[in-house]
């Protein structure tokens, strides 16, 4: 569930680094397919799916042509992701929108 997702910046950086390292071998057309095919990048499947969705929303990666493109050198604030903010709000027990 969303309560078990780690939303810590340092943790998500670890997930991003894992995705970046494996990007050439990643395949699938949806975050679920990609995460499943990659064994969650070494993380839980829900965590991997969440990370893919957030990173795509922030423009750090693109899911295209059956794979993942990682845009190197792009910087983004996690709080710019609607999904990230929603999960954080749910974990805090209230919806701030």
C-alpha positions in Angstrom: 0.0 0.0 0.0 1.0 3.6 -0.2 1.8 3.6 3.5 4.7 1.3 2.9 6.3 3.4 0.2 9.5 5.1 1.1 9.3 8.7 0.0 12.7 9.8 1.3 14.8 11.7 -1.1 18.0 9.7 -0.5 16.1 6.4 -0.9 14.5 7.6 -4.2 18.0 8.6 -5.4 19.1 5.0 -4.8 16.1 3.8 -6.9 17.0 6.3 -9.6 20.6 5.2 -9.6 19.5 1.6 -10.0 17.2 2.4 -12.9 19.9 4.5 -14.5 22.4 1.6 -14.2 20.0 -0.9 -15.7 18.3 1.4 -18.2 19.6 -0.2 -21.4 18.2 -3.6 -20.3 14.8 -2.4 -19.2 11.8 -3.3 -21.3 8.1 -2.9 -21.1 5.4 -0.4 -22.0 4.1 0.5 -18.6 5.7 1.2 -15.2 4.2 -2.1 -14.0 5.7 -4.1 -16.9 9.1 -2.5 -16.6 9.3 -2.9 -12.8 8.2 -6.6 -13.0 10.6 -7.4 -15.8 13.5 -5.8 -13.9 12.6 -7.5 -10.6 11.8 -4.1 -9.1 15.4 -3.0 -9.6 16.2 -4.6 -6.3 13.4 -2.9 -4.5 9.8 -3.9 -3.8 7.5 -3.9 -6.8 5.2 -1.2 -5.5 8.3 1.0 -4.7 9.7 0.5 -8.1 6.4 1.3 -9.8 6.0 4.4 -7.7 9.5 5.6 -8.5 9.1 5.1 -12.2 5.8 7.1 -12.2 7.3 9.9 -10.2 10.5 10.1 -12.3 8.5 10.0 -15.5 6.2 12.8 -14.2 9.3 14.9 -13.3 10.9 14.4 -16.8 13.8 12.4 -15.4 13.0 9.4 -17.5 10.7 8.6 -20.4 8.9 5.3 -21.0 9.0 4.9 -24.8 9.4 2.4 -27.5 9.1 -0.5 -25.0 11.9 0.7 -22.8 13.2 3.5 -20.5 15.2 6.5 -21.6 17.1 8.2 -18.7 17.7 11.9 -19.1 21.1 12.5 -17.5 21.9 15.9 -15.9 18.2 16.8 -15.3 17.4 18.1 -11.9 14.0 18.1 -10.4 12.3 18.7 -7.1 10.3 15.7 -5.9 7.6 18.1 -4.6 6.9 19.1 -8.3 5.4 15.6 -8.7 1.6 15.5 -8.1 1.9 11.7 -7.3 4.7 12.3 -4.8 2.9 15.0 -3.0 -0.3 12.9 -2.9 1.4 9.9 -1.4 3.2 12.1 1.2 -0.1 13.7 2.1 -1.8 10.3 2.5 1.1 9.1 4.6 0.7 12.1 6.9 -3.0 11.2 7.3 -4.5 14.2 5.5 -4.9 15.5 2.0 -3.5 19.0 1.7 -5.1 19.8 -1.7 
